[in-house]
Amino acid sequence: MTRYLLYGAPPTGLVAVPAGTVQASPLVPGATLLEAAAPGSVAAITMVVPPGTIERRHALALALCALAPGGELTALGPRDKGGARIRKELAAFGCAVGEESKSHWRICRAVRPAEPVGLEAAIAQGAPRFDEELGLWTQPGIFSWDRIDEGSALLLDVLASQGSALGGHGADLGCGLGLLSHAVLAAGPDITALDLVELDARALAMARRNVTDSRARFHWLDVRAGLPLADLDFVVMNPPFHSAGADDVGLGRAFLQRARAVLRAGGVLWLVANRHLPYEADLAALFARVEPLRETGRFKVARAVA
């Protein structure tokens, strides 16, 4: 039996995390994912709950399913990002819940009942599904799970206007559910290989379903930690710029640095970013030539040559 699982990263000192705890968050490459745990196989779980309602109830239900009867669940979150709802949601699953507030977080402790209720429905509601409007597999909780995000749509439109702009060996950094990769491979007969890199295991699983082209290769990695890629001909990306729910310009800058590191001399970065993000100086410092291609009220697209 796995003794302890940890889902996410609680603030230091907020709750005790036992020695030997195994990470279970889909946002930690190499983690032991909750859905892979055998039912009733875990003694205790500490979970930083996701902020989204469907995703949060899905994760809590998976945790209760993985716990042995009598196993302990500690679920916590900022009170304005889902924490205030944990007690009620656990109670709806049949748990007796203790709750405390600390440093603007809500911390709930519960013991898995012998016969929890409603787990199957919550797991099904948050499970992967095929979205007819998107024409893609998706899952609640991943980036832009229920719509085509405006930035990626703009980048795809720019690429289409460039004709056969992509060829050779490329990468999609922060590929999400594979929207960009699916489109560029379909429109790029001269592409020989495309590496899809993603931090979120759930998104990468959807990308595997959505991008079935034999030229695609998939990597569950944190771009910031370095990449096993080199001498690429092109990179496409719509990099994230949020960390822990707040703007983090440094995250996008790390993506720019990694893109430059994996491109060959003369390789090309195709980038879309929110208009307000100040990436111009970073691009100018990293790349030999930078060409702004299009700008809307919210987004901007640039082409940068290494």
Residue frames relative to the residue before (quaternion, step in Angstrom):
aa qw qx qy qz dx dy dz
M 1.0000 0.0000 0.0000 0.0000 0.00 0.00 0.00
T 0.4187 -0.6581 0.5618 0.2756 3.58 -1.03 0.82
R 0.3893 -0.7584 0.4675 0.2339 3.56 -0.62 1.03
Y 0.8352 -0.0115 0.0764 0.5444 3.58 0.63 -1.11
L 0.0895 -0.7594 0.6416 0.0601 3.55 -1.15 0.77
L 0.1618 -0.7563 0.6283 0.0845 3.53 -1.18 0.72
Y 0.1265 -0.7839 0.6065 0.0410 3.57 -0.82 1.07
G 0.8096 0.1249 -0.1263 0.5594 3.57 -0.26 1.27
A 0.4581 -0.6736 0.5193 0.2585 3.54 -1.35 -0.21
P 0.2209 -0.7895 0.5581 0.1284 3.62 -0.17 1.21
P 0.5797 -0.5621 0.4394 0.3937 3.61 -1.10 0.54
T 0.6000 -0.5908 0.4048 0.3564 3.54 -1.05 0.78
G 0.8332 0.2293 -0.1829 0.4687 3.53 -0.92 0.96
L 0.5462 0.6413 -0.4065 0.3537 3.60 1.19 -0.18
V 0.7761 -0.0255 0.0221 0.6297 3.57 1.01 -0.83
A 0.4959 -0.6371 0.4967 0.3185 3.55 -1.22 0.49
V 0.1368 -0.7690 0.6211 0.0644 3.55 -0.95 0.94
P 0.4084 -0.7495 0.4580 0.2485 3.62 -0.47 1.15
A 0.5725 -0.5609 0.4686 0.3716 3.54 -1.22 0.52
G 0.7786 0.3290 -0.2494 0.4727 3.54 -1.05 0.74
T 0.3992 0.7201 -0.4758 0.3095 3.57 1.27 0.18
V 0.2643 -0.7653 0.5737 0.1237 3.57 -1.02 0.91
Q 0.4448 -0.7058 0.4861 0.2601 3.57 -0.83 1.01
A 0.1267 -0.8131 0.5674 0.0278 3.58 -1.00 0.91
S 0.4696 0.6948 -0.4444 0.3151 3.61 1.22 0.07
P 0.4685 -0.6715 0.4882 0.3022 3.61 -0.98 0.75
L 0.6380 0.5269 -0.3227 0.4596 3.59 1.28 -0.19
V 0.6477 0.4455 -0.3224 0.5273 3.59 1.28 0.29
P 0.3662 -0.7582 0.4887 0.2285 3.62 -0.23 1.22
G 0.7899 0.2805 -0.2402 0.4897 3.53 -0.92 1.00
A 0.4536 0.7048 -0.4446 0.3160 3.58 1.26 -0.08
T 0.4497 -0.6204 0.5635 0.3088 3.54 -1.35 0.37
L 0.2834 -0.8181 0.4747 0.1583 3.58 -0.16 1.26
L 0.6114 -0.5936 0.3872 0.3519 3.56 -1.06 0.83
E 0.6837 0.5036 -0.3016 0.4335 3.57 0.87 -0.92
A 0.6453 0.5123 -0.3225 0.4660 3.59 1.23 -0.31
A 0.5461 0.6165 -0.3997 0.4024 3.60 1.25 -0.26
A 0.4749 -0.6639 0.4945 0.2985 3.57 -0.91 0.87
P 0.5689 -0.5991 0.4260 0.3688 3.61 -0.97 0.74
G 0.8466 0.1610 -0.1412 0.4873 3.53 -0.97 0.95
S 0.5325 0.6821 -0.3707 0.3373 3.59 1.23 0.28
V 0.7021 0.4603 -0.2481 0.4832 3.61 1.24 -0.24
A 0.4155 -0.7349 0.4869 0.2239 3.56 -0.94 0.92
A 0.8059 -0.0665 0.0863 0.5819 3.61 0.97 -0.81
I 0.0953 -0.7821 0.6151 0.0304 3.55 -1.14 0.75
T 0.1296 -0.7349 0.6596 0.0893 3.53 -1.11 0.81
M 0.0286 -0.8368 0.5437 -0.0573 3.56 -0.65 1.14
V 0.2274 -0.6824 0.6762 0.1596 3.52 -1.05 0.90
V 0.3345 -0.8016 0.4582 0.1890 3.55 -0.31 1.27
P 0.5029 -0.6155 0.5046 0.3371 3.59 -1.13 0.60
P 0.5422 -0.6520 0.4192 0.3242 3.62 -1.09 0.58
G 0.6550 0.5289 -0.3243 0.4314 3.62 1.03 -0.67
T 0.5664 -0.6529 0.3866 0.3216 3.57 -0.90 0.95
I 0.6955 0.4621 -0.2931 0.4657 3.60 0.74 -1.01
E 0.6660 0.5033 -0.2964 0.4640 3.58 0.91 -0.94
R 0.6613 0.5180 -0.3132 0.4431 3.59 0.93 -0.88
R 0.6803 0.4753 -0.2956 0.4732 3.60 0.84 -0.94
H 0.6047 0.5501 -0.3387 0.4658 3.58 1.11 -0.71
A 0.6906 0.4766 -0.2820 0.4652 3.59 0.86 -0.96
L 0.6464 0.5086 -0.3228 0.4683 3.60 0.96 -0.82
A 0.6569 0.5059 -0.3128 0.4635 3.59 0.96 -0.82
L 0.6298 0.5171 -0.3335 0.4741 3.59 1.02 -0.76
A 0.6412 0.5267 -0.3225 0.4554 3.58 1.00 -0.83
L 0.6790 0.4786 -0.2969 0.4709 3.59 0.87 -0.90
C 0.6208 0.5310 -0.3384 0.4670 3.58 1.09 -0.65
A 0.6906 0.4862 -0.2786 0.4573 3.60 0.96 -0.85
L 0.6275 0.5672 -0.3348 0.4152 3.59 1.10 -0.66
A 0.4616 -0.6215 0.5511 0.3113 3.52 -1.18 0.59
P 0.6099 -0.5208 0.4186 0.4261 3.64 -1.13 0.46
G 0.7775 0.2505 -0.2258 0.5309 3.55 -0.75 1.09
G 0.4777 0.6667 -0.4390 0.3668 3.59 1.29 -0.06
E 0.4359 -0.7326 0.4800 0.2071 3.54 -1.11 0.74
L 0.1024 -0.7692 0.6294 0.0405 3.55 -1.00 0.93
T 0.0729 -0.7461 0.6612 0.0295 3.53 -0.91 1.04
A 0.0044 -0.8083 0.5858 -0.0582 3.57 -0.49 1.23
L 0.0496 0.8196 -0.5633 0.0928 3.57 -0.73 1.04
G 0.1245 0.7812 -0.6067 0.0786 3.52 -1.26 0.48
P 0.6161 -0.5015 0.4247 0.4342 3.59 -1.22 0.34
R 0.5478 -0.6665 0.3866 0.3260 3.56 -0.83 0.93
D 0.7138 0.4187 -0.2623 0.4965 3.62 1.14 -0.54
K 0.7118 0.3673 -0.2540 0.5422 3.61 1.27 0.17
G 0.8147 -0.2629 0.1007 0.5070 3.52 0.81 1.06
G 0.5487 0.6534 -0.3950 0.3405 3.58 1.14 -0.48
A 0.6572 0.5332 -0.3132 0.4309 3.57 1.03 -0.78
R 0.7033 0.4712 -0.2659 0.4611 3.60 1.20 -0.33
I 0.4575 0.7244 -0.4399 0.2691 3.59 1.22 -0.26
R 0.6649 0.5277 -0.3276 0.4149 3.60 0.76 -1.01
K 0.6825 0.4872 -0.2916 0.4602 3.58 0.84 -0.96
E 0.6686 0.5022 -0.3098 0.4524 3.60 0.96 -0.82
L 0.6574 0.4872 -0.3175 0.4792 3.60 0.98 -0.77
A 0.6238 0.5353 -0.3396 0.4571 3.58 1.03 -0.75
A 0.6378 0.5325 -0.3229 0.4531 3.59 1.05 -0.75
F 0.6561 0.4769 -0.3060 0.4984 3.59 1.21 -0.43
G 0.6158 -0.5869 0.3311 0.4083 3.59 1.28 0.05
C 0.5001 0.6627 -0.4193 0.3674 3.59 1.25 0.28
A 0.3445 -0.6389 0.6357 0.2628 3.51 -1.29 0.51
V 0.1194 -0.8498 0.5132 -0.0150 3.57 -0.57 1.19
G 0.1672 -0.7347 0.6478 0.1125 3.51 -1.09 0.84
E 0.0974 -0.8225 0.5603 0.0026 3.58 -0.92 0.88
E 0.0293 0.7676 -0.6402 0.0036 3.54 -1.18 0.69
S 0.3200 -0.7173 0.5846 0.2034 3.54 -1.30 0.42
K 0.0994 0.7866 -0.6002 0.1054 3.55 -0.99 0.88
S 0.8541 -0.0544 0.0122 0.5170 3.57 -0.78 1.05
H 0.6876 -0.5029 0.2545 0.4578 3.58 0.99 0.98
W 0.5847 0.5223 -0.3871 0.4852 3.57 1.25 0.42
R 0.2848 -0.6979 0.6212 0.2145 3.55 -1.28 0.47
I 0.1101 -0.7864 0.6075 0.0194 3.54 -0.89 1.02
C 0.0523 -0.8039 0.5922 -0.0152 3.57 -0.62 1.16
R 0.1130 -0.7785 0.6156 0.0469 3.53 -1.05 0.86
A 0.0550 0.7972 -0.5944 0.0900 3.53 -0.88 0.99
V 0.3128 -0.6994 0.6072 0.2104 3.53 -1.32 0.45
R 0.4932 -0.6622 0.4642 0.3205 3.58 -0.85 0.90
P 0.3677 -0.7317 0.5257 0.2304 3.60 -0.73 1.01
A 0.6462 -0.5225 0.3794 0.4068 3.55 -1.22 0.39
E 0.8028 0.0946 -0.0266 0.5880 3.58 1.03 -0.76
P 0.1097 -0.8059 0.5803 0.0429 3.61 0.18 1.23
V 0.2929 -0.7596 0.5579 0.1612 3.57 -1.17 0.55
G 0.8234 0.3174 -0.2023 0.4247 3.56 -1.21 0.56
L 0.4176 0.7294 -0.4728 0.2645 3.61 1.20 0.06
E 0.6608 0.5287 -0.3217 0.4246 3.58 0.84 -0.94
A 0.6594 0.5096 -0.3158 0.4536 3.59 0.95 -0.84
A 0.6745 0.4869 -0.3012 0.4661 3.60 0.93 -0.86
I 0.6399 0.5110 -0.3289 0.4703 3.58 1.01 -0.75
A 0.6617 0.5050 -0.3066 0.4616 3.58 0.95 -0.84
Q 0.6490 0.5326 -0.3264 0.4343 3.59 0.97 -0.82
G 0.7616 0.3647 -0.1994 0.4972 3.59 1.04 -0.72
A 0.4753 0.7014 -0.4184 0.3272 3.57 1.29 0.09
P 0.6577 -0.4720 0.3872 0.4412 3.61 -1.25 0.21
R 0.0435 0.7780 -0.6261 0.0295 3.53 -1.18 0.69
F 0.4481 -0.6513 0.5334 0.3007 3.54 -1.26 0.47
D 0.2263 -0.7803 0.5742 0.1014 3.56 -0.75 1.13
E 0.4017 -0.7541 0.4698 0.2220 3.55 -0.48 1.23
E 0.6670 0.5016 -0.3135 0.4530 3.60 0.97 -0.81
L 0.6806 0.4513 -0.2860 0.5013 3.58 0.99 -0.79
G 0.2751 -0.7519 0.5386 0.2625 3.54 1.02 -0.83
L 0.6617 0.4685 -0.2758 0.5163 3.56 1.28 0.47
W 0.5039 -0.5854 0.5297 0.3504 3.53 -1.35 0.30
T 0.0391 0.7986 -0.5960 0.0739 3.55 -1.02 0.83
Q 0.1452 -0.7789 0.6029 0.0940 3.57 -1.32 0.11
P 0.5358 -0.6208 0.4541 0.3481 3.61 -0.93 0.80
G 0.7278 0.4128 -0.3226 0.4424 3.53 -1.01 0.91
I 0.6611 0.4552 -0.3326 0.4951 3.59 1.10 -0.47
F 0.6890 -0.4972 0.3277 0.4132 3.57 -1.24 0.44
S 0.8614 -0.0286 -0.0142 0.5068 3.54 -0.97 1.00
W 0.1306 0.8629 -0.4791 0.0936 3.55 0.99 0.89
D 0.7918 0.3104 -0.1558 0.5025 3.61 1.10 -0.58
R 0.7619 0.2360 -0.1673 0.5795 3.60 1.21 0.37
I 0.4728 -0.5996 0.5382 0.3568 3.56 -1.28 0.26
D 0.3679 -0.7523 0.4920 0.2379 3.58 -0.53 1.11
E 0.6166 -0.6167 0.3681 0.3225 3.52 -1.08 0.89
G 0.6512 0.5345 -0.3264 0.4286 3.57 0.98 -0.79
S 0.6746 0.4821 -0.2979 0.4730 3.58 0.88 -0.92
A 0.6234 0.5373 -0.3402 0.4550 3.59 1.02 -0.76
L 0.6484 0.5122 -0.3183 0.4645 3.59 1.01 -0.80
L 0.6538 0.5063 -0.3213 0.4615 3.60 0.92 -0.87
L 0.6491 0.5110 -0.3235 0.4614 3.59 0.95 -0.81
D 0.6380 0.5186 -0.3287 0.4647 3.58 1.01 -0.74
V 0.6410 0.5118 -0.3201 0.4741 3.59 0.99 -0.80
L 0.6586 0.5063 -0.3167 0.4578 3.58 0.89 -0.89
A 0.6343 0.5304 -0.3285 0.4565 3.57 1.00 -0.80
S 0.6702 0.5042 -0.2993 0.4550 3.58 1.04 -0.78
Q 0.6436 0.5334 -0.3131 0.4508 3.58 1.26 -0.39
G 0.4623 -0.6677 0.4574 0.3624 3.60 1.25 -0.16
S 0.7724 -0.2818 0.2368 0.5176 3.60 -1.02 -0.80
A 0.0327 0.8557 -0.5131 0.0584 3.55 0.55 1.23
L 0.7543 0.3827 -0.1989 0.4950 3.58 1.09 -0.62
G 0.1692 0.7677 -0.6043 0.1297 3.51 -1.01 0.91
G 0.7175 0.4184 -0.3207 0.4553 3.54 -1.23 0.41
H 0.7145 -0.4208 0.3543 0.4322 3.52 -1.26 -0.59
G 0.0356 0.8274 -0.5565 0.0664 3.58 -0.67 1.11
A 0.2550 -0.7408 0.5965 0.1740 3.51 -1.38 -0.11
D 0.2217 -0.7057 0.6564 0.1484 3.50 -1.33 0.56
L 0.1371 -0.8209 0.5526 0.0444 3.57 -0.27 1.28
G 0.7806 0.1113 -0.1538 0.5954 3.55 -0.59 1.20
C 0.0956 0.8855 -0.4514 0.0550 3.54 1.00 0.92
G 0.3064 -0.7627 0.5211 0.2299 3.62 1.17 -0.33
L 0.7973 -0.2753 0.2050 0.4965 3.57 -0.98 -0.82
G 0.6514 -0.5803 0.2894 0.3938 3.57 1.28 0.32
L 0.2808 0.7998 -0.4942 0.1930 3.57 1.23 0.32
L 0.7018 0.4533 -0.2728 0.4771 3.60 0.75 -1.03
S 0.6735 0.5138 -0.3017 0.4376 3.56 0.85 -0.97
H 0.6232 0.5482 -0.3319 0.4483 3.56 0.97 -0.88
A 0.7131 0.4639 -0.2571 0.4584 3.56 0.89 -0.98
V 0.7068 0.4653 -0.3004 0.4401 3.61 0.77 -0.92
L 0.6305 0.5131 -0.3487 0.4665 3.61 1.03 -0.61
A 0.6467 0.5227 -0.3229 0.4520 3.57 1.00 -0.80
A 0.7606 0.3654 -0.1858 0.5035 3.58 1.07 -0.77
G 0.7132 0.4661 -0.2415 0.4646 3.60 1.26 -0.06
P 0.1188 -0.8327 0.5374 0.0606 3.60 0.24 1.19
D 0.6739 0.4994 -0.2998 0.4546 3.60 1.18 -0.46
I 0.4849 0.6336 -0.4478 0.4035 3.59 1.28 0.08
T 0.2576 -0.7934 0.5353 0.1329 3.58 -0.76 1.03
A 0.7852 -0.0713 0.0602 0.6122 3.60 1.13 -0.63
L 0.0729 -0.7842 0.6151 0.0376 3.55 -1.16 0.63
D 0.2031 -0.7781 0.5877 0.0888 3.56 -0.74 1.14
L 0.1779 -0.7779 0.5983 0.0726 3.56 -0.75 1.11
V 0.0686 -0.8106 0.5811 -0.0207 3.57 -0.63 1.18
E 0.1152 0.8055 -0.5660 0.1326 3.58 -0.75 1.05
L 0.4431 -0.7015 0.5051 0.2377 3.56 -1.07 0.86
D 0.7200 0.4452 -0.2366 0.4770 3.58 0.98 -0.89
A 0.3992 -0.7473 0.4800 0.2277 3.57 -0.48 1.21
R 0.6234 0.5417 -0.3486 0.4432 3.59 1.06 -0.67
A 0.6555 0.4990 -0.3072 0.4765 3.58 0.95 -0.85
L 0.6601 0.5066 -0.3176 0.4547 3.57 0.94 -0.85
A 0.6176 0.5319 -0.3482 0.4630 3.59 1.06 -0.66
M 0.6471 0.4903 -0.3211 0.4876 3.58 1.06 -0.70
A 0.6190 0.5412 -0.3451 0.4527 3.59 1.03 -0.75
R 0.6225 0.5379 -0.3431 0.4532 3.59 1.01 -0.74
R 0.6675 0.4805 -0.2978 0.4846 3.58 1.07 -0.72
N 0.7273 0.4690 -0.2433 0.4380 3.55 0.97 -0.88
V 0.7575 0.3026 -0.1589 0.5562 3.57 1.07 -0.73
T 0.0031 0.8442 -0.5324 0.0627 3.54 -0.01 1.33
D 0.3768 0.7309 -0.4770 0.3103 3.57 1.29 0.13
S 0.4995 -0.6895 0.4409 0.2841 3.58 -0.86 0.93
R 0.6013 0.5704 -0.3621 0.4265 3.60 1.22 -0.30
A 0.6036 0.5924 -0.3438 0.4081 3.61 1.25 -0.30
R 0.0492 -0.7577 0.6504 0.0198 3.54 -1.15 0.82
F 0.2668 -0.8139 0.5109 0.0736 3.56 -0.93 0.98
H 0.0532 -0.8082 0.5861 -0.0232 3.55 -0.98 0.94
W 0.2210 -0.7438 0.6190 0.1214 3.58 -0.78 1.09
L 0.2963 0.7624 -0.4980 0.2880 3.56 0.08 1.35
D 0.3945 -0.6352 0.5994 0.2856 3.51 -1.35 0.36
V 0.4497 -0.7143 0.4653 0.2665 3.59 -0.49 1.18
R 0.6425 0.5592 -0.3253 0.4106 3.59 1.00 -0.82
A 0.6743 0.5207 -0.2921 0.4346 3.59 1.13 -0.59
G 0.6334 -0.5110 0.3408 0.4707 3.59 1.27 -0.05
L 0.2401 -0.7908 0.5565 0.0854 3.54 -1.18 0.63
P 0.4047 -0.7084 0.5198 0.2533 3.61 -1.05 0.71
L 0.4988 0.6295 -0.4204 0.4221 3.56 0.95 0.97
A 0.0665 0.7930 -0.6035 0.0499 3.57 -1.17 0.55
D 0.8485 0.2131 -0.1497 0.4606 3.54 -1.35 0.44
L 0.2546 0.7865 -0.5211 0.2124 3.56 1.00 0.83
D 0.4772 -0.6709 0.4951 0.2776 3.54 -1.20 0.59
F 0.8103 -0.0462 0.0368 0.5830 3.60 1.09 -0.59
V 0.1381 -0.7328 0.6577 0.1068 3.50 -1.39 0.38
V 0.1002 -0.7427 0.6558 0.0907 3.55 -1.08 0.75
M 0.1814 0.8088 -0.5502 0.1009 3.58 -1.00 0.68
N 0.1599 -0.6957 0.6941 0.0932 3.43 -1.40 0.64
P 0.1189 -0.8782 0.4552 0.0860 3.58 0.51 1.20
P 0.5146 -0.6243 0.4830 0.3350 3.58 -1.14 0.59
F 0.0825 -0.7931 0.5987 0.0755 3.55 -1.23 0.41
H 0.5847 0.5175 -0.3983 0.4814 3.56 1.18 0.62
S 0.0079 0.7597 -0.6501 0.0122 3.53 -1.11 0.79
A 0.8318 -0.0255 -0.0435 0.5528 3.56 -0.71 1.16
G 0.7291 -0.4768 0.2347 0.4313 3.55 1.02 0.86
A 0.6969 0.4208 -0.2699 0.5142 3.60 1.25 0.00
D 0.6204 -0.5314 0.4173 0.3981 3.57 -1.23 0.48
D 0.0189 0.7800 -0.6239 0.0448 3.57 -0.96 0.91
V 0.2274 -0.8054 0.5350 0.1156 3.57 0.04 1.31
G 0.5936 0.5960 -0.3580 0.4054 3.57 1.11 -0.63
L 0.5954 0.5639 -0.3647 0.4411 3.58 1.13 -0.57
G 0.6711 0.4777 -0.2932 0.4852 3.58 0.91 -0.88
R 0.6356 0.5285 -0.3322 0.4542 3.57 1.00 -0.77
A 0.6196 0.5345 -0.3409 0.4629 3.59 1.05 -0.71
F 0.6261 0.5232 -0.3339 0.4720 3.59 1.05 -0.72
L 0.6340 0.5228 -0.3349 0.4610 3.60 0.97 -0.79
Q 0.6631 0.5109 -0.3031 0.4555 3.57 0.94 -0.90
R 0.6714 0.4857 -0.3022 0.4713 3.58 0.94 -0.84
A 0.6102 0.5480 -0.3542 0.4494 3.57 1.02 -0.74
R 0.6683 0.4886 -0.3022 0.4726 3.58 0.90 -0.91
A 0.6535 0.5400 -0.3203 0.4228 3.59 0.97 -0.82
V 0.7449 0.4044 -0.2368 0.4749 3.62 1.00 -0.69
L 0.5951 0.5691 -0.3680 0.4320 3.61 1.24 -0.20
R 0.4485 -0.6402 0.5498 0.2945 3.55 -1.17 0.61
A 0.6315 -0.4731 0.4189 0.4494 3.56 -1.25 0.15
G 0.7814 0.2525 -0.2223 0.5255 3.57 -0.71 1.09
G 0.4899 0.6440 -0.4352 0.3948 3.58 1.28 -0.09
V 0.3388 -0.7771 0.5139 0.1313 3.55 -1.16 0.65
L 0.2149 -0.7327 0.6351 0.1167 3.51 -1.10 0.90
W 0.1195 -0.7481 0.6500 0.0606 3.56 -0.96 0.97
L 0.0094 -0.8472 0.5228 -0.0938 3.55 -0.36 1.30
V 0.0539 -0.7312 0.6757 0.0770 3.53 -1.16 0.75
A 0.0419 0.7939 -0.6032 0.0649 3.56 -1.02 0.84
N 0.6057 -0.5221 0.4396 0.4091 3.53 -1.24 0.36
R 0.6016 -0.6328 0.3599 0.3289 3.53 -0.92 0.96
H 0.7022 0.4970 -0.2845 0.4231 3.61 0.96 -0.79
L 0.5661 0.6209 -0.3951 0.3712 3.62 1.18 -0.27
P 0.3453 -0.7945 0.4697 0.1705 3.61 -0.66 1.11
Y 0.1435 0.8359 -0.5143 0.1268 3.58 0.52 1.17
E 0.4597 0.7312 -0.4388 0.2478 3.61 1.19 -0.33
A 0.6720 0.4917 -0.3100 0.4589 3.60 0.89 -0.86
D 0.6407 0.5200 -0.3239 0.4629 3.58 1.00 -0.77
L 0.6515 0.5081 -0.3148 0.4672 3.58 0.93 -0.85
A 0.6624 0.5126 -0.3086 0.4509 3.57 0.92 -0.89
A 0.6777 0.4910 -0.2913 0.4634 3.59 1.05 -0.75
L 0.7316 0.4537 -0.2323 0.4526 3.57 1.06 -0.75
F 0.7996 0.3068 -0.1160 0.5030 3.57 1.00 -0.83
A 0.5685 -0.6189 0.4322 0.3273 3.55 -1.18 0.64
R 0.8054 0.0098 0.0271 0.5920 3.57 1.04 -0.75
V 0.0817 -0.7900 0.6075 0.0119 3.56 -0.94 0.94
E 0.0652 -0.8120 0.5798 -0.0129 3.53 -0.81 1.05
P 0.2873 -0.7335 0.5863 0.1892 3.62 -0.55 1.08
L 0.2139 -0.8237 0.5180 0.0865 3.58 -0.77 1.00
R 0.7974 -0.1242 0.1090 0.5804 3.58 0.93 -0.80
E 0.0588 -0.7867 0.6144 0.0154 3.54 -1.17 0.66
T 0.1209 -0.7611 0.6336 0.0685 3.54 -1.06 0.85
G 0.7415 -0.3820 0.2846 0.4725 3.57 -1.23 -0.22
R 0.7956 0.3008 -0.1379 0.5075 3.57 1.14 -0.58
F 0.8162 0.2198 -0.0755 0.5290 3.61 1.07 -0.65
K 0.1409 -0.7590 0.6288 0.0934 3.52 -1.36 0.36
V 0.1947 -0.7637 0.6086 0.0921 3.54 -1.13 0.76
A 0.0174 -0.7957 0.6052 -0.0185 3.55 -0.96 0.91
R 0.2389 -0.7113 0.6418 0.1581 3.49 -1.36 0.51
A 0.0344 -0.8107 0.5841 -0.0223 3.59 -0.72 1.10
V 0.2205 -0.7880 0.5674 0.0922 3.57 -0.80 1.06
A 0.4118 -0.7319 0.4924 0.2286 3.59 -0.75 1.06
